[in-house]
């Protein structure tokens, strides 16, 4: 019998490898999938009210294990404040989805069809087993954001967390074990990409959050098995600042939406286009604000910016900055990765004199970097905002709502905020789709967040006369469906 393979894990605050876990091999994934499948029929047939009650008990179990979960998340990510937010968000998520599920699964009466005498009634059938492959930047919330709606829909769930931030899975599973009904339908398989591949081979639908490169592999593997893949991928979110915008308020919002979570969020603002009339004033205000941003070092409980969770991300940021400077960009603030206590930190960085020949304007940087570029008129602003392979979200700033909304409607992105930024990190009850390379499949927000985990069956009832063969033989006129 072969020895289990161990995966080493780096601590983002110290840079040291101080943790390891046993990798779930393909046979272990198969056994866990079989266990979860066995529990799913009773979970679905038990009804929505039972599922809601169980998930509320799960929220209580998370609260009971808050201390150990918070400790694991803070070590995983090097963040304290956001780790608290991740834990607190689950309760609100369960309540919001409970309401969505009640509306979606409300009993529906017969609906007439276009054929006389035939009525139809719907049935929702859950996918028996959903695989959730989550990323490293928000380990808990981005595991739950797909797991909870799938569970609410009546599915079993097999979660594959990121191998970069796996520590939280231990207290999470302890909380799950405190709720036996949930433990029967929720499992975790930890490991690298090979574990994710094994999960896709065993599930009926897969939800993935991560990079475009890996998302494409997930989509191809799912297509090979003819199962749906719901992909939430990268972004290069633009902000368009119109000449009527309030400079100070806009600068403060741009800073928060670019730097929060160290810019390690798919909906972080990564490109800023400012009308030439206020470009200098906005650049000055943004730079002054960025200079006041502090690292959460040495005290994790203080400051604004944590360490880069994934060490490889430091390489990407360095490359983007070096490329921009080589092509003529000016560093107004920040600009260099620094090492503190073994962790890698990127200061809030403002760039000017940028253009679209630079990688920092076209590729996902995933860090607290704010390139600022002027534009002459609205048509140019829209053209620049849409010059991207991504289309996750965007922002428009201006004093006139009608003017700002007109610009927002021309931007190719699934969610556009007016006079705010990164709103989709806070507002989850409005359905919106990802455009272009930013995703695939139905929205994870709003009622669709549950609806995508069920198949829709139509039950047709003939309440009239029998349709005989004489009326529908080859010699008679046919009713074309």
C-alpha positions as CSV (number, residue, x, y, z in Angstrom):
1,X,0.0,0.0,0.0
2,X,1.5,3.4,-1.1
3,X,2.1,6.1,1.5
4,X,-0.2,9.1,1.4
5,X,1.2,12.1,-0.4
6,X,1.6,15.2,1.7
7,X,1.3,18.8,0.3
8,X,3.4,21.5,1.9
9,X,1.8,24.9,2.6
10,X,3.5,28.3,2.9
11,X,2.6,30.8,5.6
12,X,2.0,34.2,3.8
13,X,3.1,36.3,6.8
14,X,6.4,34.4,7.5
15,X,7.2,32.9,4.1
16,X,7.9,29.6,5.9
17,X,6.4,26.3,5.0
18,X,4.8,25.4,8.4
19,X,1.8,23.2,7.4
20,X,1.0,20.2,5.4
21,X,-2.0,18.0,4.6
22,X,-2.7,14.7,3.0
23,X,-3.6,15.0,-0.7
24,X,-6.9,13.3,-1.6
25,X,-6.0,10.9,-4.4
26,X,-8.5,9.8,-7.1
27,X,-9.6,6.7,-5.2
28,X,-10.3,8.8,-2.0
29,X,-12.3,11.3,-4.1
30,X,-14.3,8.4,-5.6
31,X,-15.1,7.0,-2.1
32,X,-16.2,10.4,-0.8
33,X,-18.3,11.0,-3.9
34,X,-20.0,7.7,-3.5
35,X,-20.8,8.5,0.2
36,X,-22.2,11.9,-0.7
37,X,-24.4,10.4,-3.5
38,X,-25.8,7.9,-1.0
39,X,-27.0,10.7,1.2
40,X,-28.4,13.0,-1.4
41,X,-31.9,11.4,-2.1
42,X,-33.0,11.8,1.5
43,X,-31.6,15.3,1.6
44,X,-33.6,16.4,-1.5
45,X,-36.8,14.5,-0.6
46,X,-36.8,15.9,2.9
47,X,-37.9,19.3,1.6
48,X,-36.7,22.8,1.6
49,X,-37.8,23.6,5.2
50,X,-35.6,20.8,6.5
51,X,-32.6,21.9,4.5
52,X,-33.0,25.5,5.7
53,X,-33.2,24.3,9.3
54,X,-30.1,22.2,8.9
55,X,-28.1,25.0,7.3
56,X,-29.1,27.4,10.1
57,X,-27.7,24.8,12.6
58,X,-24.5,24.8,10.5
59,X,-24.3,28.6,10.9
60,X,-24.6,28.1,14.7
61,X,-21.9,25.4,14.5
62,X,-19.6,27.8,12.7
63,X,-20.2,30.3,15.5
64,X,-19.3,27.7,18.1
65,X,-16.0,27.1,16.3
66,X,-15.4,30.7,15.4
67,X,-12.1,30.9,17.3
68,X,-10.4,28.0,15.6
69,X,-11.9,28.9,12.2
70,X,-10.7,32.5,12.6
71,X,-7.2,31.4,13.5
72,X,-7.0,29.1,10.5
73,X,-8.3,31.7,8.1
74,X,-6.0,34.4,9.5
75,X,-2.9,32.1,9.0
76,X,-4.2,31.1,5.6
77,X,-4.5,34.6,4.3
78,X,-2.4,36.8,6.7
79,X,-5.6,38.9,7.4
80,X,-7.7,39.3,10.5
81,X,-10.4,41.8,9.7
82,X,-11.4,40.1,6.4
83,X,-11.3,36.6,8.1
84,X,-14.0,37.9,10.5
85,X,-16.0,39.2,7.6
86,X,-15.8,35.8,5.8
87,X,-17.2,34.0,8.9
88,X,-19.9,36.5,9.5
89,X,-21.0,36.5,5.9
90,X,-22.2,32.9,6.0
91,X,-25.2,33.6,8.2
92,X,-26.5,36.3,5.9
93,X,-25.9,34.1,2.9
94,X,-28.0,31.3,4.3
95,X,-30.9,33.6,5.1
96,X,-30.8,35.4,1.7
97,X,-30.7,32.0,-0.2
98,X,-33.5,30.6,2.0
99,X,-35.8,33.4,0.8
100,X,-34.7,32.9,-2.8
101,X,-35.3,29.1,-2.6
102,X,-38.8,29.6,-1.1
103,X,-39.8,31.8,-4.0
104,X,-38.2,29.5,-6.6
105,X,-39.7,26.3,-5.2
106,X,-43.1,27.7,-4.3
107,X,-45.9,25.4,-5.5
108,X,-46.9,26.2,-9.0
109,X,-50.3,25.4,-10.4
110,X,-51.2,24.2,-13.9
111,X,-50.2,26.5,-16.7
112,X,-52.0,26.4,-20.1
113,X,-49.9,25.5,-23.1
114,X,-50.3,26.4,-26.8
115,X,-52.0,23.0,-27.4
116,X,-55.8,22.8,-26.5
117,X,-56.5,20.6,-23.5
118,X,-52.9,20.2,-22.3
119,X,-51.6,22.0,-19.2
120,X,-48.1,21.8,-17.7
121,X,-46.6,21.9,-14.3
122,X,-42.9,22.3,-13.4
123,X,-40.7,20.0,-11.3
124,X,-37.2,21.0,-10.1
125,X,-34.7,18.1,-9.8
126,X,-31.4,18.8,-8.1
127,X,-28.1,17.6,-9.6
128,X,-27.2,14.8,-7.2
129,X,-23.6,15.8,-6.6
130,X,-22.0,19.2,-7.3
131,X,-18.3,19.8,-7.2
132,X,-17.1,23.2,-5.9
133,X,-13.5,24.2,-6.7
134,X,-12.7,27.3,-4.7
135,X,-9.8,29.8,-4.8
136,X,-7.2,31.0,-2.3
137,X,-8.1,34.7,-2.0
138,X,-11.3,34.3,0.1
139,X,-11.1,30.6,1.3
140,X,-14.3,30.4,3.3
141,X,-16.7,32.7,1.6
142,X,-15.8,31.6,-2.0
143,X,-16.3,28.0,-0.8
144,X,-19.7,28.7,0.7
145,X,-20.9,31.0,-2.1
146,X,-21.4,28.0,-4.4
147,X,-21.8,25.2,-1.7
148,X,-24.7,26.8,0.2
149,X,-27.0,27.4,-2.8
150,X,-26.3,23.9,-4.1
151,X,-27.1,22.4,-0.7
152,X,-30.2,24.6,-0.5
153,X,-31.3,23.3,-3.9
154,X,-31.1,19.7,-2.6
155,X,-27.7,18.7,-4.0
156,X,-24.8,17.0,-2.2
157,X,-21.5,19.0,-2.4
158,X,-17.9,17.9,-2.7
159,X,-15.6,20.9,-2.1
160,X,-12.0,21.1,-3.3
161,X,-10.4,24.1,-1.6
162,X,-7.3,25.8,-2.9
163,X,-4.1,24.0,-1.9
164,X,-2.7,27.5,-1.2
165,X,-5.1,28.2,1.7
166,X,-6.3,24.8,3.0
167,X,-6.0,25.2,6.8
168,X,-9.6,26.4,7.2
169,X,-10.9,23.1,5.9
170,X,-10.1,21.4,9.2
171,X,-12.3,23.6,11.5
172,X,-14.9,23.8,8.7
173,X,-15.3,20.0,8.6
174,X,-15.5,20.0,12.4
175,X,-18.4,22.4,12.2
176,X,-20.0,20.2,9.5
177,X,-19.6,17.1,11.7
178,X,-21.5,18.9,14.5
179,X,-24.6,18.8,12.1
180,X,-24.9,15.1,11.1
181,X,-27.6,15.7,8.4
182,X,-25.2,18.1,6.7
183,X,-22.2,15.8,7.1
184,X,-24.1,13.2,5.1
185,X,-24.2,15.5,2.0
186,X,-21.1,17.8,2.3
187,X,-17.5,16.7,2.0
188,X,-14.1,18.1,1.3
189,X,-11.3,16.8,-0.8
190,X,-8.0,18.7,-0.3
191,X,-5.3,18.7,-2.9
192,X,-3.8,20.3,-6.0
193,X,-5.1,20.4,-9.5
194,X,-5.0,16.6,-9.8
195,X,-7.6,16.4,-7.0
196,X,-9.8,18.9,-8.8
197,X,-9.6,16.8,-11.9
198,X,-10.7,13.7,-9.9
199,X,-13.6,15.7,-8.5
200,X,-14.8,16.7,-11.9
201,X,-14.7,13.0,-13.0
202,X,-17.2,12.1,-10.1
203,X,-19.7,15.0,-10.0
204,X,-22.8,16.0,-12.0
205,X,-22.1,19.7,-12.2
206,X,-19.1,21.8,-11.2
207,X,-18.7,25.4,-9.9
208,X,-15.2,26.9,-10.2
209,X,-13.8,30.2,-9.1
210,X,-10.3,31.1,-10.3
211,X,-8.1,32.0,-13.2
212,X,-9.1,31.9,-16.9
213,X,-6.3,29.4,-17.6
214,X,-7.5,26.9,-15.1
215,X,-11.2,27.7,-15.8
216,X,-10.6,26.7,-19.4
217,X,-9.3,23.3,-18.3
218,X,-12.3,22.9,-16.0
219,X,-14.7,23.7,-18.8
220,X,-13.0,21.3,-21.2
221,X,-13.1,18.5,-18.6
222,X,-16.8,19.2,-17.9
223,X,-17.7,19.3,-21.6
224,X,-16.0,15.9,-22.0
225,X,-18.5,14.5,-19.5
226,X,-21.5,16.5,-20.7
227,X,-21.9,18.2,-17.3
228,X,-22.6,21.9,-16.7
229,X,-19.7,24.1,-15.6
230,X,-20.3,27.4,-13.8
231,X,-17.2,29.5,-14.0
232,X,-16.4,32.7,-12.2
233,X,-13.0,33.8,-13.6
234,X,-10.8,36.9,-13.7
235,X,-11.4,40.5,-14.3
236,X,-9.6,43.7,-15.3
237,X,-12.3,46.0,-14.0
238,X,-12.3,49.6,-15.3
239,X,-13.5,52.8,-13.7
240,X,-14.6,55.7,-15.8
241,X,-14.5,59.1,-14.0
242,X,-16.6,61.7,-15.8
243,X,-15.7,65.4,-15.6
244,X,-18.7,66.1,-13.2
245,X,-17.5,63.6,-10.6
246,X,-16.7,64.8,-7.1
247,X,-12.9,64.4,-7.1
248,X,-12.3,63.8,-3.3
249,X,-15.2,61.3,-2.9
250,X,-14.3,59.5,-6.1
251,X,-10.6,59.2,-5.2
252,X,-11.5,57.7,-1.8
253,X,-13.8,55.2,-3.4
254,X,-11.3,54.3,-6.1
255,X,-8.7,53.7,-3.4
256,X,-10.9,51.5,-1.3
257,X,-12.2,49.5,-4.4
258,X,-8.6,48.9,-5.6
259,X,-6.8,48.3,-2.4
260,X,-9.3,46.4,-0.2
261,X,-8.2,42.8,0.4
262,X,-4.8,43.9,-1.0
263,X,-6.4,44.0,-4.5
264,X,-6.6,40.2,-4.4
265,X,-10.3,40.1,-5.5
266,X,-11.6,39.5,-9.0
267,X,-13.9,42.6,-8.7
268,X,-11.1,45.0,-7.6
269,X,-10.7,48.0,-9.8
270,X,-7.6,47.6,-11.9
271,X,-7.9,50.4,-14.5
272,X,-8.9,54.0,-14.0
273,X,-9.8,56.4,-16.8
274,X,-10.3,60.0,-15.9
275,X,-11.5,62.9,-18.0
276,X,-8.6,65.1,-18.9
277,X,-10.3,68.1,-17.3
278,X,-10.0,66.6,-13.8
279,X,-7.2,64.1,-14.4
280,X,-4.5,66.0,-12.5
281,X,-6.7,66.7,-9.5
282,X,-7.9,63.1,-9.3
283,X,-4.4,61.7,-9.7
284,X,-3.1,64.0,-6.9
285,X,-6.0,63.1,-4.5
286,X,-5.6,59.3,-5.2
287,X,-1.8,59.5,-4.7
288,X,-2.1,61.3,-1.4
289,X,-4.7,58.8,-0.2
290,X,-2.5,55.8,-1.3
291,X,0.5,57.2,0.6
292,X,-1.6,56.9,3.8
293,X,-2.3,53.2,3.3
294,X,-0.5,51.0,5.8
295,X,0.5,47.4,5.9
296,X,-1.0,45.1,8.6
297,X,2.5,44.4,9.8
298,X,3.7,43.7,12.4
299,X,0.2,43.7,14.0
300,X,-2.3,41.8,11.9
301,X,-5.2,43.6,13.7
302,X,-4.1,47.0,12.3
303,X,-3.4,48.5,8.9
304,X,-5.1,48.2,5.5
305,X,-3.0,45.9,3.3
306,X,-2.0,42.3,4.1
307,X,0.7,40.1,2.6
308,X,0.3,38.6,-0.8
309,X,-1.3,35.3,-0.1
310,X,0.1,33.5,-3.1
311,X,3.9,34.1,-3.5
312,X,3.7,33.7,-7.2
313,X,1.5,36.8,-7.4
314,X,4.4,38.9,-6.4
315,X,6.1,37.8,-9.6
316,X,3.1,38.9,-11.7
317,X,2.9,42.3,-10.0
318,X,6.7,42.9,-10.4
319,X,6.5,42.0,-14.1
320,X,3.6,44.3,-14.7
321,X,5.3,47.2,-13.0
322,X,8.6,46.7,-14.7
323,X,6.9,46.4,-18.1
324,X,4.9,49.6,-17.5
325,X,8.0,51.6,-16.3
326,X,10.0,50.3,-19.3
327,X,7.3,51.7,-21.6
328,X,7.2,55.1,-20.0
329,X,4.8,54.8,-17.0
330,X,5.5,57.1,-14.0
331,X,5.3,55.6,-10.5
332,X,3.5,58.3,-8.4
333,X,3.3,56.1,-5.2
334,X,4.5,52.7,-4.2
335,X,5.8,50.5,-7.0
336,X,8.0,47.9,-5.3
337,X,7.3,44.6,-3.5
338,X,8.8,44.7,0.0
339,X,9.6,41.8,2.4
340,X,8.6,42.1,6.0
341,X,9.1,39.2,8.4
342,X,9.3,36.8,5.5
343,X,6.0,37.9,4.0
344,X,5.7,39.7,0.6
345,X,3.8,43.0,0.7
346,X,2.8,45.3,-2.2
347,X,2.2,48.9,-1.2
348,X,-0.7,50.9,-2.6
349,X,0.7,51.9,-6.0
350,X,-0.4,54.6,-8.3
351,X,0.8,54.8,-11.9
352,X,0.4,57.6,-14.5
353,X,1.4,58.0,-18.1
354,X,0.1,54.6,-18.8
355,X,-1.4,53.2,-22.1
356,X,-2.8,50.0,-23.5
357,X,0.6,48.7,-24.7
358,X,1.3,47.9,-21.1
359,X,0.5,44.7,-19.4
360,X,-0.8,46.5,-16.3
361,X,-3.6,47.9,-18.4
362,X,-4.6,44.6,-20.2
363,X,-3.7,41.7,-17.9
364,X,-5.1,40.9,-14.5
365,X,-2.6,42.2,-11.9
366,X,-4.4,41.1,-8.8
367,X,-2.8,43.5,-6.4
368,X,-3.2,47.1,-5.0
369,X,-2.1,48.8,-8.2
370,X,-4.0,51.7,-9.7
371,X,-3.0,52.8,-13.2
372,X,-4.6,56.2,-14.1
373,X,-5.1,57.3,-17.7
374,X,-6.8,60.4,-19.1
375,X,-9.5,60.4,-21.8
376,X,-10.9,63.2,-24.0
377,X,-14.5,62.3,-24.4
378,X,-17.1,59.7,-23.5
379,X,-16.6,57.7,-26.7
380,X,-12.9,57.3,-26.0
381,X,-13.6,56.3,-22.3
382,X,-16.1,53.6,-23.4
383,X,-13.6,52.3,-26.1
384,X,-10.8,52.1,-23.5
385,X,-13.1,50.4,-20.9
386,X,-14.2,47.8,-23.5
387,X,-10.6,47.2,-24.8
388,X,-10.3,44.0,-22.8
389,X,-10.8,40.2,-22.9
390,X,-12.6,40.5,-19.5
391,X,-16.1,41.6,-18.6
392,X,-16.7,41.0,-14.9
393,X,-17.6,44.4,-13.5
394,X,-16.9,48.1,-13.8
395,X,-17.6,51.5,-12.3
396,X,-18.7,54.9,-13.6
397,X,-18.4,58.1,-11.5
398,X,-20.3,61.3,-12.2
399,X,-22.7,63.9,-10.7
400,X,-25.4,63.3,-13.3
401,X,-27.0,59.9,-12.9
402,X,-28.5,59.9,-16.3
403,X,-25.1,60.7,-17.9
404,X,-23.3,58.1,-15.8
405,X,-25.9,55.4,-16.5
406,X,-25.7,56.1,-20.2
407,X,-22.0,55.3,-20.0
408,X,-22.6,52.3,-17.8
409,X,-25.0,50.8,-20.4
410,X,-22.3,50.9,-23.0
411,X,-19.7,49.1,-21.0
412,X,-19.3,45.4,-21.6
413,X,-19.4,44.0,-18.1
414,X,-21.9,42.0,-16.1
415,X,-22.2,44.5,-13.3
416,X,-21.6,48.2,-13.4
417,X,-21.6,50.4,-10.3
418,X,-22.3,54.1,-10.4
419,X,-20.5,56.3,-7.9
420,X,-19.2,53.2,-6.2
421,X,-16.8,50.3,-6.8
422,X,-16.5,46.6,-6.2
423,X,-20.2,46.6,-5.3
424,X,-20.6,42.9,-6.2
425,X,-18.4,42.0,-3.2
426,X,-21.2,43.4,-1.0
427,X,-24.5,43.0,-2.9
428,X,-25.4,39.4,-3.8
429,X,-29.1,39.5,-4.4
430,X,-29.1,40.9,-7.9
431,X,-28.6,38.6,-10.8
432,X,-25.8,39.4,-13.3
433,X,-23.7,37.4,-15.7
434,X,-20.0,37.6,-16.5
435,X,-19.0,38.8,-20.0
436,X,-16.3,37.5,-22.2
437,X,-13.4,35.6,-20.5
438,X,-14.7,36.5,-17.0
439,X,-17.0,33.6,-16.7
440,X,-19.4,31.0,-18.1
441,X,-22.9,29.9,-17.1
442,X,-25.8,31.4,-15.2
443,X,-25.2,34.0,-12.5
444,X,-24.2,32.9,-9.0
445,X,-26.1,35.9,-7.6
446,X,-29.8,36.4,-7.1
447,X,-32.3,33.5,-7.6
448,X,-30.2,32.1,-10.4
449,X,-27.6,31.2,-7.7
450,X,-29.9,28.4,-6.6
451,X,-31.7,27.8,-10.0
452,X,-28.5,26.7,-11.7
453,X,-28.2,23.7,-9.4
454,X,-31.5,22.2,-10.5
455,X,-32.8,20.7,-13.7
456,X,-36.2,21.8,-14.9
457,X,-38.7,19.1,-15.8
458,X,-42.0,19.8,-17.4
459,X,-45.0,17.5,-16.6
460,X,-47.7,17.7,-19.3
461,X,-51.3,16.7,-18.5
462,X,-54.0,16.1,-21.2
463,X,-57.2,17.3,-19.7
464,X,-59.2,16.9,-22.9
465,X,-59.9,14.3,-25.4
466,X,-57.5,11.6,-26.4
467,X,-55.5,12.3,-29.5
468,X,-56.2,9.3,-31.8
469,X,-54.1,8.0,-34.6
470,X,-56.7,8.8,-37.2
471,X,-56.4,12.5,-36.5
472,X,-52.6,12.4,-36.5
473,X,-51.8,9.8,-39.2
474,X,-49.6,10.5,-42.1
475,X,-52.5,11.5,-44.3
476,X,-53.8,14.1,-41.9
477,X,-52.5,17.6,-41.2
478,X,-49.9,17.7,-38.6
479,X,-49.5,20.1,-35.6
480,X,-45.9,21.3,-35.8
481,X,-44.3,21.6,-32.3
